[in-house]
Amino acid sequence: MVSPKLEVLAIIPARGGSKGIPRKNIRDFAGYPLIAYSIMAALTSRYVTRAIVSTDDQEIAEVARQLGAEVPFLRPDSIAEDLTQDLPVFQHALQTLYETEGYQPELIIQLRPTSPIRPVGLVDEAVETLLNHPDADSVRGVVPSGQNPYKMWKVDPESGYLKGLIPVNGLAEPYNAPRQSLPETFWQTGHIDVIRTEVILYKNSMSGNRIVPVFISPDYTVDLDRPADWPKAEWLVWNAGLDMVTPGNHRRPLPDPVKLVVFDFDGVMTDNRVFINEQGLESVAANRGDGMGIGLLKKAGVAALILSKEVNPVVSARSQKLAIPCIQAVDDKPLVLKKYMKENGFDPQQVIFVGNDINDVPCFPIVGCALAVADSHPSALRQADIILQNKGGYGAVREICDRILSDLRK
């Protein structure tokens, strides 16, 4: 048992300047500000007694407070530069808290916002690992190295020839050896560090010399440094089925099997625009590929339904063209959807809903899986289980149809 007096402080470093991805710490990541994932990891830990954000930026500070973290001070500009290392940031936080509050924790946790995909329970596992090793200075999260350093090279500056980077005792040419014969190596991630306070304050180190590993599955390895990293990481959140800490509801996978797909109309089957002629008649644009996808879905035995608030007859006209049922002019979508599923014998856990706006969100929890098109309202993006890569009216419907068909063929 851990002493209830044990003080464990989580510090989330989040400076305002970022050249690679501007404002990345509060940029939307899978429906929430990026920093929200690290804050939630701290707040849901059994051991963390306090969670603060160290930032030099007022906007980041306000977002962090709204998400439940403390921001008891702003970091000086002198330690919020591109080349600022972790140590002065953490020493400043500890010294400021002691000088202003007399507060000094026993353990410090570092949770970097740029590694937002953390396994559930990782923070507590890391703390327990350090507590179980009383002689250790710190715990650091690691994954197996993607590239074995024993197969890496350096260029001799005098001869210009390649030379092996790291020698191996008893092995003349490790770079020519099978991977299985080389020592196992690991790469540190930004998911988690747990450090004893005295190591930071008195040994002037973020790790000390006695570092215990906590092993993390490489499936969770994400480091958001470049714009190209962002969509790849979001895909993992929405599609990889990882048991990760998330600020919102736990994201559910597609049912197996899917028996019914319910589509909103405006913004899902259309691009959300409406065209009005001089007589006041409205028209919309639909995607022929979406229609093909629904046709293939029906042939595979998966039912479809359009459920729309829109009263314009264009909705029923499109449903007739697609030969699928349509319920429109609906104000209470959850009520109508529940009734439809019950009357037609659909198990809600085998039903999915595809929406894009605020009035679709109440339908999400009453089906097995909720999907939002790429350009959905932020509230739908936050609550959806899966975010489609395509926008409404630009292939989002076809995308989910193809995905269901692909799953059926497996």
HUFENTA-V777219 format. One record per backbone hydrogen bond with DSSP energy under -0.5 kcal/mol. NH is the residue of the N-H (numbers start at 0). CO is the residue of the C=O. If there is no record, write none. Layout:
# HUFENTA-V777219
NH&CO ; NH&CO
This chain:
# HUFENTA-V777219
5&2 ; 7&5 ; 8&6 ; 8&106 ; 9&7 ; 9&49 ; 10&8 ; 10&108 ; 11&51 ; 12&10 ; 13&53 ; 23&20 ; 25&22 ; 26&22 ; 26&23 ; 28&31 ; 31&28 ; 33&26 ; 34&24 ; 35&32 ; 36&33 ; 37&33 ; 38&34 ; 39&35 ; 40&36 ; 41&37 ; 42&38 ; 43&39 ; 44&41 ; 48&7 ; 49&7 ; 51&9 ; 52&69 ; 53&11 ; 54&52 ; 60&56 ; 61&57 ; 62&58 ; 63&59 ; 64&60 ; 65&61 ; 66&62 ; 67&64 ; 68&63 ; 69&50 ; 74&54 ; 78&75 ; 79&76 ; 83&80 ; 88&84 ; 89&85 ; 90&86 ; 91&87 ; 92&88 ; 93&89 ; 94&90 ; 95&91 ; 96&92 ; 97&93 ; 98&94 ; 99&95 ; 100&96 ; 101&96 ; 101&97 ; 102&96 ; 105&6 ; 106&6 ; 107&194 ; 108&8 ; 109&192 ; 110&10 ; 110&108 ; 111&109 ; 111&189 ; 112&12 ; 114&111 ; 117&115 ; 119&242 ; 121&118 ; 124&120 ; 125&121 ; 126&122 ; 127&123 ; 128&124 ; 129&125 ; 130&126 ; 131&127 ; 132&129 ; 135&132 ; 136&209 ; 137&209 ; 138&193 ; 139&211 ; 140&191 ; 141&213 ; 142&186 ; 144&184 ; 150&147 ; 151&148 ; 153&162 ; 155&153 ; 155&160 ; 159&155 ; 162&153 ; 164&151 ; 167&170 ; 170&167 ; 173&170 ; 175&172 ; 176&173 ; 180&177 ; 181&178 ; 186&142 ; 188&140 ; 192&109 ; 193&138 ; 194&107 ; 195&136 ; 196&105 ; 198&195 ; 199&195 ; 200&196 ; 201&197 ; 202&197 ; 202&198 ; 204&198 ; 210&208 ; 211&137 ; 211&209 ; 213&139 ; 215&141 ; 219&216 ; 220&217 ; 221&219 ; 223&113 ; 224&222 ; 228&225 ; 229&225 ; 229&226 ; 230&226 ; 231&227 ; 232&228 ; 233&229 ; 234&230 ; 235&231 ; 236&232 ; 237&233 ; 238&234 ; 239&235 ; 241&235 ; 243&241 ; 244&117 ; 258&256 ; 258&349 ; 259&349 ; 260&302 ; 261&259 ; 261&351 ; 262&260 ; 262&304 ; 263&353 ; 267&264 ; 268&264 ; 269&264 ; 270&284 ; 274&282 ; 276&280 ; 279&276 ; 282&274 ; 286&268 ; 287&285 ; 290&286 ; 291&287 ; 292&288 ; 293&289 ; 294&290 ; 295&291 ; 296&292 ; 297&293 ; 298&294 ; 299&295 ; 300&297 ; 301&296 ; 302&258 ; 302&300 ; 304&260 ; 305&324 ; 306&262 ; 306&304 ; 307&326 ; 314&311 ; 316&312 ; 317&313 ; 318&314 ; 319&315 ; 320&316 ; 321&317 ; 322&318 ; 323&318 ; 324&303 ; 326&305 ; 328&309 ; 329&307 ; 330&328 ; 332&330 ; 335&331 ; 336&332 ; 337&333 ; 338&334 ; 339&335 ; 340&336 ; 341&337 ; 342&338 ; 343&339 ; 344&341 ; 345&340 ; 347&345 ; 349&346 ; 350&347 ; 351&259 ; 352&368 ; 353&261 ; 354&352 ; 354&370 ; 359&356 ; 360&356 ; 360&357 ; 361&357 ; 362&359 ; 363&359 ; 363&360 ; 364&360 ; 365&362 ; 366&363 ; 367&347 ; 367&350 ; 368&350 ; 370&352 ; 371&385 ; 372&354 ; 373&389 ; 375&372 ; 376&355 ; 379&376 ; 380&376 ; 381&377 ; 382&378 ; 383&379 ; 384&369 ; 385&369 ; 387&371 ; 387&385 ; 392&267 ; 393&390 ; 395&390 ; 398&394 ; 399&395 ; 400&396 ; 401&397 ; 402&398 ; 403&399 ; 404&400 ; 405&401 ; 406&402 ; 407&403 ; 408&404 ; 409&405 ; 409&406
